[in-house]
Amino acid sequence: QVQLVESGGGLVQAGDSLRLSCVVSGGTFSSYAMGWFRRAAGKEREFVSAISWSGSNTEYSNSVKGRFTISRDNDKNTVYLQMNNLELDDTAVYYCAALYDTYAGGSYYYLTHLPSKYDYWGQGTQVTVSS
C-alpha cells in the first residue's frame, strides 16, 4: 500500500516562506507523477502544482506561478513544495498526491491538474498565512 505523509506546514506571516515535504512509501516512487493540491475553508480542492516522474517537467496553477517551486528527490522518495512570498489566500490544507505513470522510465510523461486522476493521497498539512 502506497502511503504519503506531508510535513512542513505552519503559521507564517504574509511574505514569508515555507517548504512542504511529502514522503512516499510502499511503492516505486520514480513510477509516480506527484502533485500538490490545497483546500481552503469553505472552498473546493484546487490544483497547485505537479511534477513528472523524472522531475524534468512541472506545472503550476496561475495563482502560485512564480512564487512556488515543486521538486522531487527520487533517492529520498520525497516531493517538495517551496512556497515563497506567501499570501493570505494561500491559507489552506495542502495535500500531496501520487499518480502512477505508465510512461515512467521512458521518454514520455503524464501530468494533470485533475485530482480524480491521482491514485493516492496524503492526510494534508495546514498552512496558515497571517497579515
VEXROZA-828397 format. One record per residue: residue in three letters; x, y, z of N, C-alpha, C, O, CB in turn. Coordinates in steps of 0.001 Angstrom, whole numbers, plus 500000, padded with zeros to 6 digits. Last residue first. Glycine has a CB too. Layout:
VEXROZA-828397
+------+--------+--------+--------+--------+---------+--------+--------+--------+--------+--------+--------+--------+--------+---------+--------+
! rest !  neast ! nnorth !    nup ! caeast ! canorth !   caup !  ceast ! cnorth !    cup !  oeast ! onorth !    oup ! cbeast ! cbnorth !   cbup !
+------+--------+--------+--------+--------+---------+--------+--------+--------+--------+--------+--------+--------+--------+---------+--------+
!  ALA !      X !      Y !      Z !      X !       Y !      Z !      X !      Y !      Z !      X !      Y !      Z !      X !       Y !      Z !
...
+------+--------+--------+--------+--------+---------+--------+--------+--------+--------+--------+--------+--------+--------+---------+--------+
end
This chain:
VEXROZA-828397
+------+--------+--------+--------+--------+---------+--------+--------+--------+--------+--------+--------+--------+--------+---------+--------+
! rest !  neast ! nnorth !    nup ! caeast ! canorth !   caup !  ceast ! cnorth !    cup !  oeast ! onorth !    oup ! cbeast ! cbnorth !   cbup !
+------+--------+--------+--------+--------+---------+--------+--------+--------+--------+--------+--------+--------+--------+---------+--------+
!  SER ! 498332 ! 538240 ! 508400 ! 498778 !  539565 ! 507945 ! 499645 ! 540248 ! 508984 ! 500105 ! 541368 ! 508764 ! 497580 !  540448 ! 507617 !
!  SER ! 499135 ! 534740 ! 507964 ! 498504 !  535862 ! 508664 ! 499084 ! 537183 ! 508171 ! 500175 ! 537232 ! 507604 ! 498693 !  535730 ! 510191 !
!  VAL ! 498490 ! 531636 ! 506698 ! 499239 !  532868 ! 506447 ! 498473 ! 534022 ! 507093 ! 497300 ! 534243 ! 506795 ! 499444 !  533114 ! 504902 !
!  THR ! 498858 ! 528291 ! 507306 ! 498087 !  529478 ! 507658 ! 498962 ! 530708 ! 507500 ! 500036 ! 530807 ! 508093 ! 497538 !  529378 ! 509103 !
!  VAL ! 498567 ! 525059 ! 506282 ! 499364 !  526270 ! 506092 ! 498456 ! 527463 ! 506374 ! 497409 ! 527618 ! 505746 ! 499975 !  526344 ! 504637 !
!  GLN ! 498471 ! 521738 ! 507352 ! 497844 !  523056 ! 507377 ! 498887 ! 524152 ! 507175 ! 499939 ! 524164 ! 507814 ! 497095 !  523271 ! 508701 !
!  THR ! 498580 ! 518895 ! 505315 ! 499271 !  519715 ! 506308 ! 498737 ! 521139 ! 506198 ! 498571 ! 521674 ! 505102 ! 500827 !  519676 ! 506103 !
!  GLY ! 497348 ! 515577 ! 504552 ! 497340 !  517026 ! 504483 ! 498123 ! 517686 ! 505598 ! 498306 ! 517121 ! 506676 ! 495943 !  517519 ! 504505 !
!  GLN ! 497425 ! 512911 ! 504087 ! 496426 !  513402 ! 505024 ! 496344 ! 514920 ! 505052 ! 495359 ! 515479 ! 505533 ! 496723 !  512888 ! 506402 !
!  GLY ! 497853 ! 512022 ! 500568 ! 498269 !  512165 ! 501950 ! 497146 ! 512748 ! 502796 ! 496060 ! 513042 ! 502295 ! 499511 !  513039 ! 502042 !
!  TRP ! 496690 ! 509650 ! 498131 ! 496680 !  510974 ! 498744 ! 497231 ! 510911 ! 500169 ! 497099 ! 509908 ! 500870 ! 495254 !  511554 ! 498747 !
!  TYR ! 496778 ! 508079 ! 494920 ! 496999 !  508052 ! 496361 ! 497121 ! 509484 ! 496877 ! 497580 ! 510389 ! 496180 ! 498269 !  507228 ! 496714 !
!  ASP ! 496116 ! 508592 ! 492257 ! 495797 !  507301 ! 492848 ! 495870 ! 507293 ! 494371 ! 495111 ! 506583 ! 495032 ! 496719 !  506263 ! 492304 !
!  TYR ! 494574 ! 511113 ! 490276 ! 495610 !  510700 ! 491210 ! 495169 ! 509480 ! 492006 ! 494002 ! 509351 ! 492378 ! 495964 !  511847 ! 492154 !
!  LYS ! 492445 ! 511951 ! 488811 ! 493416 !  511083 ! 488143 ! 494478 ! 510539 ! 489098 ! 495201 ! 509603 ! 488755 ! 494087 !  511838 ! 487016 !
!  SER ! 490999 ! 513741 ! 490268 ! 490425 !  512412 ! 490083 ! 491387 ! 511435 ! 489431 ! 491175 ! 510224 ! 489488 ! 489181 !  512508 ! 489260 !
!  PRO ! 492351 ! 516175 ! 490082 ! 492546 !  515339 ! 491274 ! 492013 ! 513918 ! 491102 ! 492524 ! 512989 ! 491727 ! 491875 !  515985 ! 492466 !
!  LEU ! 494010 ! 517332 ! 487315 ! 492732 !  516760 ! 487746 ! 492929 ! 515843 ! 488950 ! 493615 ! 514827 ! 488838 ! 492070 !  515983 ! 486591 !
!  HIS ! 496239 ! 518238 ! 486178 ! 495785 !  519021 ! 487322 ! 494498 ! 518449 ! 487894 ! 493943 ! 518999 ! 488845 ! 495580 !  520483 ! 486924 !
!  THR ! 498838 ! 516000 ! 485113 ! 497479 !  516503 ! 485067 ! 497168 ! 517311 ! 486318 ! 497758 ! 517096 ! 487377 ! 496486 !  515352 ! 484915 !
!  LEU ! 501211 ! 514372 ! 483083 ! 500918 !  515317 ! 484152 ! 499484 ! 515787 ! 484007 ! 498984 ! 515948 ! 482894 ! 501899 !  516519 ! 484127 !
!  TYR ! 503355 ! 511891 ! 482013 ! 501964 !  512315 ! 482109 ! 501818 ! 513242 ! 483299 ! 502260 ! 512920 ! 484402 ! 501011 !  511099 ! 482235 !
!  TYR ! 505925 ! 511342 ! 479556 ! 505456 !  511553 ! 480915 ! 504002 ! 511990 ! 480848 ! 503490 ! 512395 ! 479804 ! 506330 !  512605 ! 481665 !
!  TYR ! 508465 ! 509555 ! 477686 ! 507256 !  510341 ! 477835 ! 506872 ! 510458 ! 479308 ! 507415 ! 509772 ! 480174 ! 506112 !  509720 ! 477029 !
!  SER ! 510579 ! 507831 ! 477588 ! 510770 !  509177 ! 477050 ! 509580 ! 510102 ! 477292 ! 509695 ! 511315 ! 477114 ! 511042 !  509096 ! 475577 !
!  GLY ! 510592 ! 505915 ! 480630 ! 510764 !  506079 ! 479195 ! 510900 ! 507543 ! 478816 ! 511289 ! 508379 ! 479631 ! 509600 !  505457 ! 478450 !
!  GLY ! 510057 ! 505914 ! 483263 ! 511226 !  505172 ! 482825 ! 511520 ! 505329 ! 481356 ! 512581 ! 504922 ! 480883 ! 511056 !  503741 ! 483136 !
!  ALA ! 506538 ! 506077 ! 482961 ! 507725 !  506226 ! 483792 ! 508858 ! 505327 ! 483308 ! 508658 ! 504155 ! 482990 ! 507393 !  505913 ! 485246 !
!  TYR ! 504172 ! 505801 ! 481694 ! 505293 !  506214 ! 480862 ! 506619 ! 506245 ! 481640 ! 507686 ! 506418 ! 481052 ! 505011 !  507583 ! 480267 !
!  THR ! 502324 ! 505312 ! 483599 ! 502743 !  504160 ! 482795 ! 503896 ! 504502 ! 481854 ! 504524 ! 503611 ! 481283 ! 501564 !  503631 ! 481990 !
!  ASP ! 502376 ! 506575 ! 486726 ! 502606 !  506978 ! 485340 ! 503122 ! 505792 ! 484543 ! 504232 ! 505316 ! 484782 ! 503603 !  508159 ! 485263 !
!  TYR ! 500195 ! 507064 ! 489312 ! 501040 !  506070 ! 488652 ! 501144 ! 506405 ! 487169 ! 500142 ! 506503 ! 486461 ! 500476 !  504634 ! 488853 !
!  LEU ! 500345 ! 509818 ! 491299 ! 499675 !  509289 ! 490112 ! 500607 ! 508320 ! 489425 ! 501696 ! 508703 ! 488997 ! 499250 !  510424 ! 489143 !
!  ALA ! 499826 ! 511132 ! 494499 ! 500662 !  510343 ! 493593 ! 499818 ! 509743 ! 492489 ! 498723 ! 509231 ! 492723 ! 501403 !  509237 ! 494356 !
!  ALA ! 499771 ! 514191 ! 496346 ! 499090 !  513086 ! 495694 ! 500032 ! 512429 ! 494703 ! 500916 ! 513074 ! 494140 ! 497806 !  513564 ! 494993 !
!  CYS ! 499523 ! 516267 ! 499239 ! 500270 !  515724 ! 498116 ! 499553 ! 514491 ! 497613 ! 498823 ! 513831 ! 498352 ! 501730 !  515394 ! 498515 !
!  TYR ! 497720 ! 519114 ! 500322 ! 497786 !  517671 ! 500156 ! 498742 ! 517314 ! 499031 ! 498770 ! 517978 ! 497995 ! 496397 !  517093 ! 499879 !
!  TYR ! 497167 ! 521638 ! 502662 ! 497885 !  521226 ! 501463 ! 498038 ! 519699 ! 501460 ! 498429 ! 519090 ! 502456 ! 499276 !  521923 ! 501386 !
!  VAL ! 494655 ! 523730 ! 503686 ! 495285 !  522440 ! 503936 ! 495897 ! 521985 ! 502612 ! 495227 ! 521953 ! 501580 ! 494250 !  521378 ! 504501 !
!  ALA ! 495419 ! 527266 ! 503610 ! 494675 !  526075 ! 503201 ! 495340 ! 524851 ! 503812 ! 496432 ! 524927 ! 504375 ! 494610 !  525953 ! 501647 !
!  THR ! 496358 ! 530386 ! 502467 ! 495929 !  529636 ! 503642 ! 495018 ! 528490 ! 503232 ! 493985 ! 528697 ! 502595 ! 495214 !  530556 ! 504644 !
!  ASP ! 496796 ! 531960 ! 500344 ! 497460 !  530651 ! 500321 ! 497085 ! 529805 ! 501532 ! 497456 ! 528634 ! 501610 ! 498974 !  530829 ! 500268 !
!  ASP ! 495701 ! 534421 ! 500801 ! 494898 !  533453 ! 500055 ! 495557 ! 532086 ! 499912 ! 494934 ! 531151 ! 499408 ! 494599 !  533997 ! 498698 !
!  LEU ! 497823 ! 535816 ! 501944 ! 496720 !  535381 ! 502793 ! 495892 ! 534293 ! 502106 ! 495436 ! 533353 ! 502757 ! 495829 !  536573 ! 503155 !
!  GLU ! 500919 ! 534531 ! 500565 ! 499819 !  535486 ! 500632 ! 498696 ! 534925 ! 501499 ! 498628 ! 533722 ! 501752 ! 499297 !  535820 ! 499216 !
!  LEU ! 504462 ! 534187 ! 500540 ! 503129 !  533672 ! 500833 ! 502120 ! 534799 ! 501018 ! 502432 ! 535864 ! 501552 ! 503165 !  532800 ! 502078 !
!  ASN ! 507031 ! 534141 ! 499301 ! 506146 !  535303 ! 499223 ! 504682 ! 534889 ! 499459 ! 503795 ! 535210 ! 498667 ! 506293 !  535998 ! 497846 !
!  ASN ! 507235 ! 530637 ! 498430 ! 507813 !  531940 ! 498756 ! 506764 ! 533031 ! 498624 ! 505755 ! 532874 ! 497938 ! 509016 !  532245 ! 497849 !
!  MET ! 507445 ! 527347 ! 498960 ! 506457 !  528408 ! 498837 ! 507070 ! 529714 ! 499322 ! 507383 ! 529859 ! 500503 ! 505170 !  528069 ! 499635 !
!  GLN ! 508304 ! 524345 ! 497603 ! 508873 !  525562 ! 498179 ! 507907 ! 526707 ! 497906 ! 507592 ! 527000 ! 496753 ! 510295 !  525867 ! 497588 !
!  LEU ! 507503 ! 521231 ! 498056 ! 506856 !  522421 ! 497528 ! 507431 ! 523617 ! 498276 ! 507089 ! 523867 ! 499431 ! 505290 !  522346 ! 497674 !
!  TYR ! 508789 ! 517996 ! 497167 ! 508806 !  519236 ! 497941 ! 507960 ! 520305 ! 497252 ! 507742 ! 520277 ! 496041 ! 510251 !  519737 ! 498131 !
!  VAL ! 508826 ! 514504 ! 497633 ! 508495 !  515640 ! 496784 ! 508365 ! 516858 ! 497681 ! 507890 ! 516764 ! 498812 ! 507180 !  515389 ! 495967 !
!  THR ! 510826 ! 511613 ! 498049 ! 510234 !  512822 ! 498600 ! 509966 ! 513855 ! 497513 ! 510769 ! 514050 ! 496601 ! 511140 !  513411 ! 499666 !
!  ASN ! 512614 ! 509480 ! 497991 ! 511168 !  509236 ! 497891 ! 510362 ! 510432 ! 498387 ! 509343 ! 510274 ! 499060 ! 510783 !  507986 ! 498690 !
!  LYS ! 515259 ! 509926 ! 497782 ! 514685 !  510074 ! 499121 ! 513181 ! 509847 ! 499141 ! 512541 ! 510001 ! 500181 ! 514994 !  511446 ! 499665 !
!  ASP ! 515751 ! 509653 ! 495129 ! 516546 !  508827 ! 496046 ! 515971 ! 508854 ! 497463 ! 516172 ! 507922 ! 498242 ! 518005 !  509306 ! 496065 !
!  ASN ! 514179 ! 511558 ! 493968 ! 513767 !  510162 ! 493822 ! 514594 ! 509206 ! 494689 ! 514174 ! 508079 ! 494947 ! 513874 !  509748 ! 492368 !
!  ASP ! 513062 ! 514396 ! 494956 ! 514304 !  513663 ! 495123 ! 513935 ! 512185 ! 495088 ! 513437 ! 511636 ! 496071 ! 515050 !  514057 ! 496465 !
!  ARG ! 511522 ! 517208 ! 493357 ! 511477 !  515866 ! 493916 ! 512878 ! 515303 ! 494008 ! 513768 ! 515677 ! 493244 ! 510583 !  514948 ! 493073 !
!  SER ! 509623 ! 520267 ! 493460 ! 510809 !  519494 ! 493122 ! 510664 ! 518116 ! 493760 ! 509789 ! 517895 ! 494597 ! 512120 !  520211 ! 493602 !
!  ILE ! 508020 ! 523351 ! 492762 ! 507918 !  521936 ! 493093 ! 509205 ! 521246 ! 492668 ! 509803 ! 521591 ! 491649 ! 506681 !  521282 ! 492408 !
!  THR ! 507681 ! 526552 ! 493993 ! 508517 !  525669 ! 493184 ! 508359 ! 524239 ! 493677 ! 508540 ! 523953 ! 494861 ! 510006 !  526107 ! 493237 !
!  PHE ! 505836 ! 529630 ! 493896 ! 506029 !  528266 ! 494395 ! 506907 ! 527487 ! 493431 ! 506890 ! 527718 ! 492222 ! 504670 !  527549 ! 494589 !
!  ARG ! 505901 ! 531991 ! 492419 ! 506116 !  532046 ! 493876 ! 506434 ! 530670 ! 494457 ! 507213 ! 530559 ! 495403 ! 504879 !  532624 ! 494571 !
!  GLY ! 505482 ! 531437 ! 489770 ! 506450 !  532467 ! 490096 ! 506747 ! 532594 ! 491577 ! 507729 ! 533229 ! 491962 ! 505975 !  533762 ! 489587 !
!  LYS ! 502172 ! 530490 ! 490336 ! 503290 !  530529 ! 489394 ! 504193 ! 531713 ! 489709 ! 503729 ! 532838 ! 489892 ! 502780 !  530612 ! 487937 !
!  VAL ! 499904 ! 530503 ! 491800 ! 501168 !  530292 ! 492524 ! 502388 ! 530398 ! 491625 ! 503519 ! 530397 ! 492110 ! 501162 !  528937 ! 493194 !
!  SER ! 497772 ! 530955 ! 490110 ! 497804 !  531679 ! 491379 ! 499122 ! 531527 ! 492122 ! 499432 ! 532342 ! 492991 ! 496685 !  531211 ! 492257 !
!  ASN ! 497986 ! 529232 ! 487999 ! 498320 !  530638 ! 487775 ! 498487 ! 531385 ! 489096 ! 499261 ! 532339 ! 489180 ! 497238 !  531311 ! 486925 !
!  SER ! 499608 ! 526190 ! 488975 ! 498409 !  527000 ! 488782 ! 498835 ! 528456 ! 488617 ! 499918 ! 528851 ! 489049 ! 497412 !  526836 ! 489982 !
!  TYR ! 502148 ! 524487 ! 487126 ! 501709 !  525303 ! 488257 ! 500371 ! 525954 ! 487934 ! 500053 ! 526230 ! 486777 ! 502766 !  526377 ! 488604 !
!  GLU ! 504228 ! 521691 ! 486352 ! 503098 !  522558 ! 486051 ! 502683 ! 523295 ! 487322 ! 502844 ! 522794 ! 488435 ! 501909 !  521742 ! 485468 !
!  THR ! 507239 ! 520234 ! 484985 ! 506400 !  520729 ! 486084 ! 505245 ! 521563 ! 485536 ! 505290 ! 522066 ! 484414 ! 507239 !  521565 ! 487078 !
!  ASN ! 509721 ! 517837 ! 484285 ! 508576 !  518626 ! 483825 ! 507684 ! 518991 ! 485003 ! 507415 ! 518178 ! 485887 ! 507768 !  517851 ! 482761 !
!  SER ! 511647 ! 516304 ! 485449 ! 512044 !  517206 ! 484363 ! 510940 ! 518148 ! 483924 ! 511204 ! 519152 ! 483261 ! 512499 !  516408 ! 483185 !
!  GLY ! 511063 ! 514364 ! 487241 ! 511338 !  515698 ! 487775 ! 511650 ! 516725 ! 486697 ! 511892 ! 517892 ! 487003 ! 512483 !  515630 ! 488738 !
!  SER ! 510227 ! 511928 ! 486414 ! 511669 !  512184 ! 486391 ! 512039 ! 513500 ! 487065 ! 513198 ! 513719 ! 487418 ! 512171 !  512189 ! 484963 !
!  TRP ! 507456 ! 512124 ! 486651 ! 508160 !  511045 ! 487345 ! 509659 ! 511306 ! 487437 ! 510293 ! 510944 ! 488429 ! 507913 !  509722 ! 486640 !
!  SER ! 506607 ! 515660 ! 486992 ! 506648 !  514372 ! 486325 ! 507520 ! 513372 ! 487071 ! 508235 ! 513733 ! 488007 ! 507149 !  514537 ! 484912 !
!  ILE ! 504591 ! 517490 ! 489217 ! 505922 !  517220 ! 488681 ! 505932 ! 515823 ! 488113 ! 505338 ! 514906 ! 488680 ! 507020 !  517384 ! 489767 !
!  ALA ! 502362 ! 520220 ! 489923 ! 502638 !  518811 ! 489658 ! 504019 ! 518674 ! 489036 ! 504544 ! 519601 ! 488418 ! 501559 !  518197 ! 488732 !
!  SER ! 500302 ! 522361 ! 491971 ! 501480 !  522093 ! 491166 ! 501623 ! 520600 ! 490966 ! 501079 ! 519805 ! 491732 ! 502740 !  522676 ! 491820 !
!  VAL ! 497562 ! 522871 ! 492700 ! 498637 !  523830 ! 492966 ! 499803 ! 523606 ! 492001 ! 500236 ! 524526 ! 491307 ! 499122 !  523709 ! 494431 !
!  PHE ! 494055 ! 522530 ! 492365 ! 495400 !  522152 ! 491929 ! 496385 ! 523271 ! 492246 ! 496085 ! 524453 ! 492083 ! 495417 !  521832 ! 490415 !
!  GLU ! 491787 ! 522527 ! 495104 ! 492310 !  523083 ! 493865 ! 493734 ! 522620 ! 493619 ! 494500 ! 522357 ! 494546 ! 492250 !  524602 ! 493897 !
!  ARG ! 488710 ! 521709 ! 496640 ! 490121 !  521391 ! 496453 ! 490590 ! 521940 ! 495107 ! 489887 ! 521834 ! 494102 ! 490360 !  519859 ! 496537 !
!  GLU ! 486479 ! 524445 ! 497343 ! 486802 !  523144 ! 496783 ! 488317 ! 522960 ! 496700 ! 489085 ! 523922 ! 496691 ! 486162 !  522983 ! 495397 !
!  LYS ! 485961 ! 526063 ! 500547 ! 486211 !  526041 ! 499108 ! 486525 ! 524631 ! 498639 ! 486801 ! 523740 ! 499442 ! 487360 !  526986 ! 498746 !
!  GLY ! 485822 ! 526167 ! 503262 ! 484641 !  526550 ! 502504 ! 484815 ! 526528 ! 501004 ! 483916 ! 526930 ! 500266 ! 484221 !  527888 ! 502909 !
!  ALA ! 489245 ! 526692 ! 503600 ! 487979 !  526521 ! 504306 ! 486821 ! 527018 ! 503451 ! 486836 ! 528153 ! 502974 ! 488005 !  527261 ! 505652 !
!  ALA ! 491065 ! 525332 ! 500823 ! 490806 !  526385 ! 501809 ! 489434 ! 526149 ! 502432 ! 488577 ! 525485 ! 501848 ! 490883 !  527805 ! 501156 !
!  ARG ! 493093 ! 522869 ! 499850 ! 491687 !  523143 ! 500086 ! 491573 ! 524184 ! 501188 ! 491939 ! 523938 ! 502337 ! 490918 !  521850 ! 500459 !
!  ARG ! 495408 ! 521910 ! 497273 ! 495071 !  522557 ! 498530 ! 493570 ! 522780 ! 498614 ! 492874 ! 522867 ! 497602 ! 495822 !  523886 ! 498676 !
!  PHE ! 497970 ! 519736 ! 495979 ! 496652 !  520361 ! 495918 ! 496416 ! 521072 ! 497243 ! 497141 ! 520855 ! 498214 ! 495523 !  519305 ! 495626 !
!  TRP ! 500623 ! 518541 ! 494100 ! 500210 !  519233 ! 495326 ! 498868 ! 519906 ! 495047 ! 498674 ! 520553 ! 494018 ! 501293 !  520288 ! 495794 !
!  GLY ! 501718 ! 515411 ! 492713 ! 501008 !  516686 ! 492666 ! 500787 ! 517247 ! 494052 ! 500767 ! 516518 ! 495044 ! 499680 !  516528 ! 491959 !
!  MET ! 503817 ! 513339 ! 490731 ! 503382 !  513832 ! 492040 ! 502711 ! 515198 ! 491889 ! 503094 ! 516014 ! 491052 ! 504583 !  513924 ! 493019 !
!  ALA ! 504029 ! 510284 ! 488993 ! 503969 !  511734 ! 488947 ! 503402 ! 512186 ! 490285 ! 502597 ! 511482 ! 490894 ! 503098 !  512251 ! 487734 !
!  TYR ! 505855 ! 507377 ! 489799 ! 504698 !  508233 ! 490036 ! 504977 ! 509689 ! 489682 ! 506021 ! 510244 ! 490027 ! 504267 !  508132 ! 491483 !
!  SER ! 508054 ! 505882 ! 489779 ! 506992 !  505480 ! 488851 ! 505785 ! 506401 ! 488914 ! 504815 ! 506226 ! 488176 ! 506558 !  504061 ! 489142 !
!  SER ! 509713 ! 506594 ! 491800 ! 510022 !  507126 ! 490474 ! 509023 ! 506686 ! 489413 ! 509143 ! 507085 ! 488255 ! 511408 !  506704 ! 490065 !
!  PHE ! 508761 ! 505058 ! 493954 ! 508484 !  506492 ! 493881 ! 508681 ! 507039 ! 492477 ! 507891 ! 507863 ! 492017 ! 509370 !  507248 ! 494851 !
!  THR ! 507168 ! 502266 ! 494188 ! 508360 !  502739 ! 493492 ! 508145 ! 504207 ! 493156 ! 507443 ! 504550 ! 492205 ! 508650 !  501893 ! 492197 !
!  GLY ! 505805 ! 502039 ! 497545 ! 505754 !  501926 ! 496103 ! 507054 ! 502375 ! 495489 ! 507955 ! 502821 ! 496199 ! 504605 !  502731 ! 495543 !
!  GLY ! 506019 ! 502490 ! 500238 ! 505182 !  501383 ! 499791 ! 505075 ! 501226 ! 498296 ! 504332 ! 500370 ! 497816 ! 503841 !  501539 ! 500338 !
!  SER ! 505971 ! 506072 ! 500671 ! 506455 !  504740 ! 500979 ! 505506 ! 503705 ! 500395 ! 504348 ! 503997 ! 500098 ! 506605 !  504550 ! 502498 !
!  VAL ! 506967 ! 509415 ! 500411 ! 506151 !  508327 ! 499871 ! 506786 ! 506992 ! 500220 ! 507995 ! 506811 ! 500080 ! 505986 !  508465 ! 498337 !
!  VAL ! 506725 ! 512535 ! 501939 ! 507480 !  511295 ! 501820 ! 506545 ! 510173 ! 501404 ! 505467 ! 510002 ! 501973 ! 508192 !  510950 ! 503147 !
!  CYS ! 506760 ! 515801 ! 501264 ! 505852 !  514652 ! 501219 ! 506702 ! 513420 ! 500960 ! 507317 ! 513280 ! 499903 ! 504737 !  514824 ! 500113 !
!  SER ! 507067 ! 519104 ! 502556 ! 507659 !  517845 ! 502113 ! 506588 ! 516768 ! 502128 ! 505636 ! 516824 ! 502907 ! 508864 !  517440 ! 503011 !
!  LEU ! 507139 ! 522624 ! 502069 ! 506411 !  521408 ! 502391 ! 507163 ! 520207 ! 501835 ! 507808 ! 520283 ! 500789 ! 504970 !  521460 ! 501831 !
!  ARG ! 508540 ! 525454 ! 503277 ! 508780 !  524337 ! 502378 ! 508034 ! 523118 ! 502891 ! 508271 ! 522646 ! 504003 ! 510292 !  524043 ! 502245 !
!  LEU ! 507755 ! 528942 ! 503222 ! 507649 !  527623 ! 503839 ! 508035 ! 526589 ! 502795 ! 507882 ! 526809 ! 501594 ! 506207 !  527357 ! 504394 !
!  SER ! 508194 ! 532456 ! 503825 ! 508364 !  531252 ! 503017 ! 508161 ! 530009 ! 503869 ! 508371 ! 530027 ! 505082 ! 509754 !  531229 ! 502362 !
!  ASP ! 506340 ! 535600 ! 504008 ! 507274 !  534571 ! 504466 ! 507317 ! 533396 ! 503494 ! 506593 ! 533348 ! 502499 ! 506885 !  534080 ! 505866 !
!  GLY ! 504292 ! 537156 ! 503102 ! 505624 !  537462 ! 502624 ! 506673 ! 536450 ! 503034 ! 507772 ! 536431 ! 502480 ! 506023 !  538794 ! 503104 !
!  ALA ! 502400 ! 536949 ! 506045 ! 502421 !  537254 ! 504614 ! 503824 ! 537695 ! 504213 ! 504457 ! 538501 ! 504895 ! 501377 !  538352 ! 504261 !
!  GLN ! 503678 ! 534618 ! 508465 ! 503156 !  535921 ! 508062 ! 503232 ! 536081 ! 506545 ! 504027 ! 535428 ! 505869 ! 503933 !  537055 ! 508760 !
!  VAL ! 502555 ! 531322 ! 509395 ! 503560 !  532282 ! 508967 ! 502875 ! 533608 ! 508644 ! 501649 ! 533692 ! 508565 ! 504350 !  531750 ! 507740 !
!  LEU ! 502173 ! 528213 ! 510772 ! 501625 !  529568 ! 510779 ! 502744 ! 530548 ! 510452 ! 503759 ! 530598 ! 511147 ! 500971 !  529908 ! 512156 !
!  GLY ! 502524 ! 525222 ! 508720 ! 502623 !  526027 ! 509925 ! 501961 ! 527369 ! 509767 ! 501281 ! 527640 ! 508777 ! 504055 !  526216 ! 510307 !
!  GLY ! 504023 ! 522245 ! 507222 ! 503050 !  523325 ! 507333 ! 503241 ! 524111 ! 508620 ! 504014 ! 523722 ! 509495 ! 501636 !  522771 ! 507267 !
!  GLY ! 505720 ! 520096 ! 507218 ! 506271 !  521405 ! 506911 ! 505293 ! 522559 ! 506987 ! 505680 ! 523718 ! 506836 ! 506848 !  521375 ! 505580 !
!  SER ! 504548 ! 517109 ! 505538 ! 505033 !  517851 ! 506698 ! 505492 ! 519223 ! 506241 ! 505636 ! 519485 ! 505047 ! 506187 !  517090 ! 507415 !
!  GLU ! 502705 ! 514171 ! 504526 ! 503152 !  515550 ! 504352 ! 503669 ! 516122 ! 505666 ! 503285 ! 515685 ! 506751 ! 502014 !  516420 ! 503808 !
!  VAL ! 502985 ! 511021 ! 503362 ! 502959 !  511774 ! 504604 ! 503553 ! 513154 ! 504356 ! 504729 ! 513295 ! 504024 ! 503731 !  511031 ! 505725 !
!  LEU ! 501475 ! 508322 ! 501782 ! 502061 !  509642 ! 501606 ! 501911 ! 510405 ! 502914 ! 500831 ! 510431 ! 503504 ! 501389 !  510411 ! 500421 !
!  GLN ! 501768 ! 504930 ! 500768 ! 501402 !  505918 ! 501778 ! 502166 ! 507208 ! 501546 ! 503337 ! 507199 ! 501167 ! 501673 !  505382 ! 503193 !
!  VAL ! 500616 ! 502124 ! 499059 ! 501382 !  503365 ! 498975 ! 500856 ! 504352 ! 500021 ! 499650 ! 504571 ! 500136 ! 501296 !  503978 ! 497540 !
!  GLN ! 500834 ! 498818 ! 500000 ! 500000 !  500000 ! 500000 ! 500880 ! 501248 ! 500000 ! 501770 ! 501398 ! 500837 ! 499051 !  499997 ! 501213 !
+------+--------+--------+--------+--------+---------+--------+--------+--------+--------+--------+--------+--------+--------+---------+--------+
end
